[in-house]
C-alpha cells in the first residue's frame, strides 16, 4: 500500500471516493466535499487548503481522510483558540495546523476512511502514522481529528493522539409513533409550554412544509441560500462559509440528500431550514428567516423536523452544535470525540493535563443534564 496527497477531490472519481463511505455520514460523500471545493468555500484563500491523504493498493483507492491545512481555527466547532493563545505566549507558531474534519460541519463520522472488505486496522494505522509524519516533516504545530468515531479514536490513541470529549444535544426516538407520543414523554410544565409555542403557528397564519429530495423545486434553492445568508448578516459574529454557487452545485448533484422545511404565510416563504438526511438520521444545518416572529425558530427547526422524523420513521435528529433551548425540547446530551496531537512537548503536556480535567467535567455535566431532563425519567433513561 502507498499513501499519496490529493489537493482536490475532483482528481478522485466520485465512485472511488464514495466506495469508502458506504453508510457513513453524508457529509463525507464526494458530492458534499467536492462541491465545497468547487464552489470556492474550501480553498487556500479561505484558510482551508485541501491536502487529503489517500491510501492505494495498486490502482485501487482503499483508504483516505479529508485533510486540510488550516490558517485559522474557524468553522471547526471543536475550539482550540485557548491552545493557540497559549502557543503564542510561549513563542510557539500554531498556524498553519493540520485538520482532519468535514468543513463547517459538527457531525460525527469516520475520519480515517476504509473501503469495505479492506483490512481496516491496517489502513487506519497507516493514516494515523502518516498524519504524524506529515506534521513533523513540515514543522506544523499540531494535528486535529474532529468528531471522529470510536474506531478512529482507538487507532489515533495508539499513534499518540490525545482524546478530547465534548457533547451535543441530539433527539433520539425511543419508539414514539406520533407527535402526541413525543409530547406525552415530557413533564407537565414543558409539555404545556410546547403546546403554547405550537399554537402560535395558527395565530400567525404560518404553514410549514417539508421538501425532500427530488420533490424540491429548483427555484427553492436560491431562496434557501438567501435564508442562510439572512442569519449570517444579522449576527455581528456571523461568518459566511457557504456561497450561492455551492447551493447550485448541491441542486445538481446532492439534491437526494437534502430536506428543506419552509414556513409560508399567504403563499410566501418567510423562513426555512436546510437539513440533510441519510438512512434513518436527519442532520439540521442552516436556519434563516425574513421576519422575526415569536416561536417561529422553534417550530421550524425542531417541532416540524421532529414531526417529519416521526412520520418518516427516522430514529435520530442531530441539529448541530450548541443550544440549551434544544435540551428543553427533548434533545439529550450525547458525547462527541476528537483527537489531537501537539508537536511541542511543553504545549502537549499542558494540553494533556487540561484534557484530562475537561473529560471529567464533561462526564459530570452530561450526568447532571440527564438527571434534570425535561423528559420523564422512563423516557430520558432510554
C-alpha positions as CSV (number, residue, x, y, z in Angstrom):
1,X,0.0,0.0,0.0
2,X,1.1,3.5,-0.7
3,X,0.0,6.9,0.6
4,X,-0.5,10.0,-1.6
5,X,-1.7,13.5,-1.0
6,X,-4.6,14.8,-3.1
7,X,-5.1,18.5,-3.4
8,X,-8.6,18.3,-5.0
9,X,-11.3,15.7,-4.7
10,X,-12.1,16.4,-8.4
11,X,-8.9,14.4,-9.1
12,X,-10.6,11.4,-7.5
13,X,-13.7,10.0,-9.1
14,X,-16.9,10.2,-7.1
15,X,-17.5,6.4,-7.3
16,X,-14.0,5.6,-6.0
17,X,-14.3,8.1,-3.1
18,X,-17.9,7.1,-2.2
19,X,-16.9,3.5,-2.1
20,X,-15.1,4.4,1.1
21,X,-18.2,6.0,2.7
22,X,-20.9,3.4,2.3
23,X,-23.4,4.0,5.2
24,X,-21.2,6.6,6.9
25,X,-22.1,10.3,7.4
26,X,-23.4,12.0,4.3
27,X,-21.0,14.9,4.8
28,X,-18.1,12.6,3.9
29,X,-19.5,12.0,0.5
30,X,-17.9,13.3,-2.6
31,X,-20.9,15.3,-3.5
32,X,-20.6,17.4,-0.4
33,X,-16.8,17.7,0.0
34,X,-16.0,18.2,-3.7
35,X,-18.8,20.8,-4.0
36,X,-17.3,22.8,-1.2
37,X,-14.0,22.9,-3.1
38,X,-15.5,23.6,-6.5
39,X,-17.6,26.4,-5.1
40,X,-14.6,28.0,-3.5
41,X,-15.8,27.7,0.0
42,X,-12.8,25.5,0.8
43,X,-9.5,26.7,-0.6
44,X,-6.2,28.2,0.5
45,X,-7.6,31.8,0.5
46,X,-10.4,30.8,2.9
47,X,-7.9,29.1,5.2
48,X,-8.8,25.6,4.2
49,X,-6.2,24.1,1.9
50,X,-7.2,20.5,0.9
51,X,-4.4,18.0,1.4
52,X,-6.4,14.8,1.5
53,X,-4.5,11.7,2.4
54,X,-5.3,8.7,0.2
55,X,-4.2,5.1,0.5
56,X,-3.8,3.0,-2.6
57,X,-3.4,-0.7,-3.1
58,X,-2.2,-0.8,-6.7
59,X,-4.7,1.2,-8.7
60,X,-7.5,0.8,-6.1
61,X,-8.3,3.5,-3.5
62,X,-8.7,1.6,-0.2
63,X,-8.4,4.4,2.4
64,X,-8.4,8.2,2.8
65,X,-9.0,11.0,5.2
66,X,-10.4,14.5,4.5
67,X,-7.3,16.6,5.5
68,X,-6.9,20.4,5.4
69,X,-4.0,22.7,6.1
70,X,-5.7,25.4,8.3
71,X,-4.6,29.0,8.7
72,X,-7.1,29.7,11.5
73,X,-9.5,27.8,13.8
74,X,-12.8,29.0,12.3
75,X,-15.5,26.7,11.2
76,X,-14.4,23.7,13.2
77,X,-16.8,23.5,16.2
78,X,-14.0,22.0,18.4
79,X,-12.5,25.1,19.7
80,X,-8.7,25.3,20.3
81,X,-8.4,29.1,20.4
82,X,-7.1,28.8,24.0
83,X,-4.4,26.4,22.9
84,X,-3.4,28.9,20.1
85,X,-3.2,31.7,22.6
86,X,-1.1,29.6,24.9
87,X,1.2,28.7,22.0
88,X,1.6,32.4,21.1
89,X,2.5,33.3,24.7
90,X,5.2,30.5,24.6
91,X,6.5,31.8,21.2
92,X,5.3,28.6,19.5
93,X,3.9,29.1,16.0
94,X,0.5,27.5,16.0
95,X,-0.7,28.1,12.4
96,X,-0.7,26.5,10.0
97,X,-2.0,23.3,11.5
98,X,-3.4,20.1,10.1
99,X,-7.1,19.3,10.5
100,X,-9.0,16.1,9.6
101,X,-12.7,17.1,9.5
102,X,-15.7,18.0,7.4
103,X,-15.6,21.8,7.0
104,X,-18.2,23.8,8.8
105,X,-20.0,20.6,10.0
106,X,-20.2,19.4,13.6
107,X,-21.4,15.9,12.8
108,X,-19.7,12.7,14.0
109,X,-18.5,10.3,11.3
110,X,-15.5,8.2,10.3
111,X,-12.4,10.3,9.6
112,X,-10.0,7.5,8.8
113,X,-11.9,6.1,5.8
114,X,-11.6,2.5,4.8
115,X,-13.1,0.7,1.8
116,X,-15.3,-2.2,3.0
117,X,-13.5,-5.5,2.6
118,X,-10.1,-4.0,3.3
119,X,-8.0,-4.5,6.4
120,X,-9.4,-1.6,8.4
121,X,-7.0,-1.7,11.2
122,X,-4.0,-1.7,8.9
123,X,-5.4,1.3,6.8
124,X,-6.3,3.3,9.9
125,X,-2.8,2.7,11.4
126,X,-1.2,3.8,8.1
127,X,-3.3,7.0,8.0
128,X,-2.6,7.9,11.7
129,X,1.1,7.5,11.2
130,X,1.1,9.4,8.0
131,X,-0.6,12.3,9.8
132,X,2.2,12.4,12.4
133,X,4.9,12.2,9.8
134,X,3.3,15.0,7.7
135,X,3.1,17.2,10.8
136,X,6.7,16.6,11.9
137,X,8.3,16.7,8.4
138,X,6.7,20.2,7.8
139,X,7.2,21.5,11.3
140,X,3.4,22.0,11.8
141,X,2.3,22.7,15.3
142,X,-0.4,20.0,15.6
143,X,-2.9,17.6,14.0
144,X,-6.6,17.6,15.0
145,X,-9.2,15.0,14.1
146,X,-12.6,16.3,14.9
147,X,-15.9,14.5,15.5
148,X,-14.5,11.0,15.0
149,X,-15.8,7.5,15.7
150,X,-14.8,5.0,18.3
151,X,-12.6,3.1,15.8
152,X,-10.8,6.2,14.8
153,X,-10.2,7.1,18.5
154,X,-8.6,3.7,19.1
155,X,-6.3,4.0,16.1
156,X,-5.2,7.5,16.8
157,X,-4.7,6.9,20.5
158,X,-2.3,4.0,19.6
159,X,-0.4,6.5,17.5
160,X,0.0,9.0,20.3
161,X,-3.0,11.3,19.9
162,X,-4.9,12.7,22.9
163,X,-8.6,12.4,23.3
164,X,-11.0,15.3,23.9
165,X,-14.6,14.8,24.9
166,X,-17.5,17.3,24.4
167,X,-21.2,16.9,23.9
168,X,-24.1,17.8,21.6
169,X,-27.8,17.8,22.1
170,X,-29.5,15.2,19.9
171,X,-33.0,13.9,19.6
172,X,-33.4,10.1,19.7
173,X,-36.7,8.3,19.1
174,X,-37.2,5.6,21.7
175,X,-40.3,4.2,19.9
176,X,-42.6,7.2,19.5
177,X,-45.0,6.9,16.6
178,X,-46.6,10.4,16.7
179,X,-46.0,13.9,17.9
180,X,-48.5,13.3,20.7
181,X,-46.3,10.4,21.8
182,X,-43.4,12.8,21.9
183,X,-45.4,15.4,23.9
184,X,-46.6,12.8,26.4
185,X,-43.0,12.0,27.2
186,X,-42.4,15.4,28.8
187,X,-43.0,16.6,32.3
188,X,-46.2,18.7,32.6
189,X,-44.6,22.1,32.6
190,X,-42.6,21.6,29.4
191,X,-45.5,19.9,27.6
192,X,-47.7,22.9,28.3
193,X,-45.0,25.3,27.0
194,X,-44.5,23.3,23.8
195,X,-48.2,23.3,23.1
196,X,-48.3,27.0,23.6
197,X,-45.5,27.5,21.2
198,X,-47.2,25.3,18.6
199,X,-50.4,27.3,18.8
200,X,-48.5,30.4,17.7
201,X,-48.3,28.9,14.2
202,X,-52.1,29.1,13.8
203,X,-52.3,32.6,15.2
204,X,-49.6,33.8,12.8
205,X,-51.1,32.1,9.8
206,X,-48.0,30.0,9.2
207,X,-47.9,26.8,7.2
208,X,-44.7,24.6,7.4
209,X,-44.0,22.3,4.5
210,X,-41.2,19.7,4.0
211,X,-39.5,19.4,0.6
212,X,-37.3,16.4,0.3
213,X,-35.0,15.0,-2.5
214,X,-36.4,15.0,-6.0
215,X,-39.5,16.9,-4.7
216,X,-37.5,20.0,-4.1
217,X,-38.3,22.6,-6.7
218,X,-35.3,24.2,-8.5
219,X,-36.5,27.7,-7.6
220,X,-36.3,26.9,-3.9
221,X,-32.5,26.7,-3.8
222,X,-31.8,30.4,-4.3
223,X,-34.4,31.1,-1.6
224,X,-32.7,28.8,0.9
225,X,-29.4,30.5,0.2
226,X,-30.9,33.9,0.9
227,X,-32.4,32.5,4.2
228,X,-29.0,31.1,5.1
229,X,-27.3,34.4,4.4
230,X,-30.0,36.3,6.3
231,X,-28.9,34.7,9.6
232,X,-25.2,35.5,8.9
233,X,-26.0,39.1,8.1
234,X,-27.9,39.6,11.4
235,X,-25.1,38.4,13.6
236,X,-22.1,40.5,14.3
237,X,-20.1,37.3,14.8
238,X,-21.6,35.6,11.8
239,X,-19.2,34.2,9.2
240,X,-20.4,33.3,5.7
241,X,-18.8,30.0,4.9
242,X,-21.1,29.0,2.1
243,X,-22.0,30.8,-1.2
244,X,-24.7,30.7,-3.9
245,X,-22.5,28.6,-6.2
246,X,-22.5,25.8,-3.6
247,X,-26.3,25.8,-3.4
248,X,-26.4,25.5,-7.2
249,X,-23.9,22.6,-7.1
250,X,-26.0,20.8,-4.4
251,X,-29.1,21.3,-6.5
252,X,-27.4,19.5,-9.4
253,X,-25.5,16.7,-7.6
254,X,-26.7,16.3,-4.0
255,X,-30.4,17.1,-4.0
256,X,-31.2,13.5,-2.9
257,X,-29.7,14.2,0.5
258,X,-31.5,17.4,1.2
259,X,-34.7,18.2,3.1
260,X,-35.8,21.8,3.2
261,X,-38.5,22.9,5.7
262,X,-40.2,26.1,4.7
263,X,-42.6,28.4,6.7
264,X,-45.0,30.2,4.5
265,X,-47.6,32.9,5.1
266,X,-50.1,33.7,2.3
267,X,-48.0,31.5,0.0
268,X,-44.7,33.4,0.6
269,X,-41.7,31.8,2.1
270,X,-40.7,33.7,5.2
271,X,-38.4,31.2,7.0
272,X,-36.8,27.9,6.5
273,X,-34.2,25.4,7.4
274,X,-31.7,23.3,5.5
275,X,-31.5,19.7,6.6
276,X,-29.6,16.7,5.4
277,X,-30.9,13.1,5.5
278,X,-29.2,9.8,5.1
279,X,-30.6,6.4,6.2
280,X,-32.6,6.9,9.4
281,X,-30.8,10.1,10.5
282,X,-31.6,13.7,10.0
283,X,-29.0,16.5,10.3
284,X,-30.1,20.1,10.9
285,X,-27.7,22.6,9.3
286,X,-28.9,26.1,8.5
287,X,-31.8,28.3,9.5
288,X,-32.9,31.7,8.3
289,X,-36.0,34.0,8.4
290,X,-37.0,37.1,6.6
291,X,-39.4,38.0,9.5
292,X,-38.8,37.8,13.3
293,X,-41.9,36.0,14.6
294,X,-42.4,34.6,18.1
295,X,-41.5,30.9,18.4
296,X,-41.0,30.6,14.6
297,X,-37.5,29.2,15.1
298,X,-38.5,26.5,17.5
299,X,-41.4,25.4,15.3
300,X,-39.5,25.2,12.0
301,X,-36.1,23.9,13.3
302,X,-37.4,21.5,16.0
303,X,-41.1,20.7,16.1
304,X,-41.7,20.4,12.4
305,X,-38.5,18.5,11.9
306,X,-39.4,16.1,14.7
307,X,-42.8,15.6,13.1
308,X,-41.1,14.8,9.9
309,X,-38.7,12.3,11.6
310,X,-41.7,10.6,13.3
311,X,-43.6,10.4,10.0
312,X,-40.6,9.0,8.1
313,X,-39.5,6.6,10.8
314,X,-36.2,8.3,11.4
315,X,-34.5,7.4,14.7
316,X,-32.1,10.3,15.3
317,X,-32.0,14.0,14.6
318,X,-28.8,15.9,15.1
319,X,-29.5,19.6,15.0
320,X,-25.8,20.7,15.3
321,X,-23.7,22.4,17.9
322,X,-24.8,24.4,20.9
323,X,-28.2,25.5,22.3
324,X,-29.7,24.9,25.7
325,X,-33.1,25.5,24.1
326,X,-32.7,22.2,22.3
327,X,-32.3,20.4,25.7
328,X,-35.5,22.0,26.9
329,X,-37.3,20.4,23.9
330,X,-36.2,16.8,24.5
331,X,-32.7,16.7,23.0
332,X,-30.3,14.7,25.2
333,X,-26.7,15.4,25.7
334,X,-24.6,12.9,23.8
335,X,-20.8,12.8,23.9
336,X,-18.6,13.6,20.9
337,X,-14.9,12.8,20.5
338,X,-11.9,14.5,18.9
339,X,-8.3,13.5,18.8
340,X,-5.3,15.8,19.0
341,X,-1.5,15.7,18.5
342,X,0.6,18.6,19.7
343,X,4.2,18.6,18.4
344,X,5.8,20.8,21.0
345,X,6.4,18.8,24.2
346,X,5.7,21.7,26.6
347,X,2.4,22.6,25.0
348,X,1.5,19.0,24.6
349,X,1.9,18.4,28.4
350,X,-0.3,21.4,29.2
351,X,-3.0,20.2,26.8
352,X,-2.9,16.7,28.1
353,X,-3.5,17.9,31.6
354,X,-6.3,20.2,30.5
355,X,-8.0,17.4,28.5
356,X,-8.0,15.0,31.5
357,X,-9.7,17.6,33.7
358,X,-12.1,18.6,30.9
359,X,-13.2,15.0,30.2
360,X,-14.1,14.5,33.9
361,X,-16.1,17.8,33.9
362,X,-17.9,16.9,30.7
363,X,-18.9,13.5,32.1
364,X,-20.3,15.1,35.2
365,X,-22.2,17.7,33.2
366,X,-23.8,15.0,31.0
367,X,-24.8,13.1,34.1
368,X,-26.3,16.3,35.6
369,X,-28.2,17.1,32.4
370,X,-29.6,13.6,32.2
371,X,-30.8,13.9,35.8
372,X,-32.5,17.2,35.2
373,X,-34.0,16.3,31.8
374,X,-37.4,17.8,31.0
375,X,-38.4,14.3,29.8
376,X,-40.0,11.9,32.2
377,X,-37.4,9.6,33.9
378,X,-38.6,6.5,32.0
379,X,-38.0,8.2,28.7
380,X,-34.9,10.1,29.5
381,X,-33.1,6.9,30.5
382,X,-33.7,5.1,27.2
